[in-house]
Amino acid sequence: MKKALKNIWNWVDDRGGLSELVKPLTTHLVPPGSKWNYVWGSATLSCLIIQVVTGVALAFLYQPSADVAYQSLQYIENQAFLGSFIRGLHNWGASGMVLLMGMHMIRVYLFAAYKYPREMSWITGVVLMALTIVMAFTGQLLRWDDNGVWSSVVAAEQMGRIPLIGDSIAHFLMGGENINGETLNRFFSLHVFVIPALLFSFVAYHLFLVFRNGISEPPKVGRYLNPKTYRNWYENMLKEKGNSFFPNAIWRDAVFSALVLIVLVFIAWFVGAPELVGAPDLTNVKVDPKPDWYFTWIFAIFALMPRDIGSYVIMLGPVLTITVLLAVPFLSKGGERSPLKRPWAIGAVAFLIITICGLWYIGDVEPWHPKFDAEPLSEYTTVPEAKPSVQRGINVFNTAGCLYCHKINDQGGIRGPNLTNVQNRLTKEQIIIRIVNGAENMPAYGGSLSKEELEDVVDFLLKDKKRSNPNN
């Protein structure tokens, strides 16, 4: 029996070359000191594998049709065997992949592992980061509930503000002027076919570069990288001190990836996926959508930036970010790699983390969407001793939903412009035109307000609105 199995293996290996596929793993050498700091990349790859396995499982039951997509998700969540667990694992696997990829890029940047001869590894890593973000964005809409759909509506509105090409981008993604069944089909195709094909291609090339150029050695203070002599030095160092990747180094990757899997399984089992927030209803303007946590800080930027520069930030922000990231290996080709001698690198990473965490907190506590729980205005806190028309205007401002998006003094939402001193920026005629005809991200109220209500709310907006202290 043993001889027969050996003969079968020899035949398969001779015709299929299986041993040649695994040979790089057994012969590949890694620098000494490549320990736990080097596990982030393999853990990210493990999360991608989890996404593929759980995504295929979900695709067996998910129906990408606007009529039944929500019902199919309800079936997966509530009736299918292990459906809720698999959906939860897919959701948290995406979070794990985004987080671990961020950690991997931070490690590479701090250790200056993007320098010669690994520039292309950094470039493909930046592309993989962008593709991962697109995958997460398209997956959010596939939930096809109020939260996922309205989050995508807001994102499409923001992209539509890009000068010249914004309308075309939004129209391509939406498949029309509004979200519909065609939108779901396009996002499903992008999420299941187009983006994964690109993702797998770049992952394969990224791994090929790892074997071709080797992983960077741990940086050491005073050890300078000279592109002219580095390859010879690196090869000689591996011959003298290198460790075999299998099994001396791979066990750390396996252990850490197993821990990541255990954590994700635990969260998926006991926490589960985000609750489905009702079937999508584009006529419901009081929905309270929240993007996934890794997008919250981005939407907080949209909420906080002055609207006059919003279109330019949306257009130039991603372009400049990608350009700077792609330029990193060309701005510093050699020299010192130790972060102890590159304090500006540590400062840049700290600034980035603090900024993102701060924006994430702001986006969570001060939502970028309309503030439907805003306390109603009163004449006492806005316009003391207001005349009857102004008092009626305050009531219209509350009941018509203006307060959800616009702030008066310290009350109201932040999605629209602050109207506390709007009388100093717009004339009466301009205010009337804006209310009647609407504006970007603002509905037209010409058909919903009577002539008297319009006059009253304009009277209110033109009054000096001062905050009174009830204790005085």
Buried (B, 14 or more C-beta within 10 A) or exposed (E): EEEEEEEEEEEEEEEEEEEEEEEBEEEBBBBBEBEEEBBBBBBBBBBBEBBBBBBEBBEEBBBBBBEBBBEBBBBBBEEBEEBBBBBBBBBBBBBBBBBBBBBBBBBBBBBBBBBBBBBBBBBBBBBBBBBBBBBBBBBBBBBBBBBBBBBBBBBBBBBBBBEEEBBEEBEEBBBEEEBEBEBBBBBBEBBBEBBBEBBEEBBEBBBBBBEEBBBBBBBEEEEEBEEEEBEEEBEEBBEEEBBBBBEEBBEBBEEBBEEBBEEBBEBBEEEBBBEBBEBBEEEEEEBBBBBBEBBBBBBBBBBEBEBEEBBEBBBBEBEEEBEEBBEBBEEBBBEBBBBEBBEEBEEEBEEEEEEBEEBBEBBEEEBBBBBBEBEEBBBEBBBEEBEEBBBBBBBBBBEBBBBBBBBBBEBBBBBBBEBBEBBEEBEEEEBBBBBEEEEEBBEEBEEEBEEEBBBBBBBBBBBEBEEBEEEE
